[in-house]
Amino acid sequence: MNADRFTLTVDEYLAEKNVLFYMEDAVNQLLEHKEEYTQFGIARYFAEYFSSVRNGNHILFREFAYIRATSHNRASFIRIFWRCFRQIGKNGDLLAMMDYSSLLQLLCPDFPAEMVQKTARIVLMDDAMDCPMSFADFLYAFQIQFFYEEFLESVAMIYQGLLSGKSPNTVIVPTSTSVEQLSQLAADETAAQEGVDSSLFSDCIEALCERYKDDHPSRFAFKEILKQTQRMTFYGFLMALTKHEGISQDIGALPNKADLLIDPVMDQELEKLIAQVSISPASNSSSCAPGQKEPVRKASPRKSLHHRKRIELESDGSTEETDSSEN
């Protein structure tokens, strides 16, 4: 148990853990699907809802506005994406940007392609945007881009200001960084391959951290990155963030890169699934020996991915839905 929770007031704790946000969503979901959920009982509904939030399964098939609403939701979505499509990495497949966009939309139907484009820009940098990417490269870049989206938009604006020669004391209030702006930023970097002064860039980012509270990479991490070189380009900085294991550990969604494709629990579930699929059940009683009962057919786990009620996600942390997505 985290001892820091006892240093917070009740209101501070509720705000930090977004309890009221989840409570409001639970009530809205209950009202929207009242006939579907009330048959299980109100108490059981709330228990299963918050169990799914704790386990990180609550973001499956939800709208984009919901999965990006809290840090926990974002980390949960990153982890689910990894567990669902880890097999792509194990197979060594290289996919294009639009392929990754399609995979993300299997989990979140309205997931914006713009987010995928920003991620691809980190991985590919100077390469053409239609170049294929490995699963690991895309995943760690996606983790940084998605989890720290607003912070990185502000960093991009700061970088643009420094690149154009503006004073670092100028207050920059970023709004939104579109793909077109980022493409222009990449073009600017081509014209100025040396980037900006790392020390000055570091000071500006540190000042920016005050505005984002905890929604930014640790100061130690980005200072460590920027101390390694005298000048830094924007995408060079983002790529360094994706490779920093300390930042990934702080987010807590993915394992170290060396362990990315290792998941014994999921491998066991896959073996069970393959075993069930490989066994062809008797189609009629004529295939049974005289006096034997027809074997009971088990429902395929694949069915649960699309047919199980949204609230009936597994509460024990296992990922039956995600397992079936890997095949």
Secondary structure, DSSP 4 states (H G I P E B T S, - for coil): --GGGGGS-HHHHHHHTTHHHHHHHHHHHHHHTHHHHGGG-HHHHHHHHHHHHHHT-TTTT--HHHHTSSHHHHHHHHHHHHHHHHHHHHHT-EE-HHHHHHHHHHHSTT--HHHHHHHHHHHHTTS-TTS-EEHHHHHHHHHHHHHTHHHHHHHHHHHHHHHTT--TTS--------HHHHHHHHHHHHH-TT-EEHHHHHHHHHHHHHHHTTSS--HHHHHHHHTT-SEE-HHHHHHHHHH-HHHHHHHTSS--GGGTT--HHHHHHHHHHHHHHHS---SSGGGSPTTPPPPPPPPPTTHHHHHS-GGG--SSS--HHHHHHT-
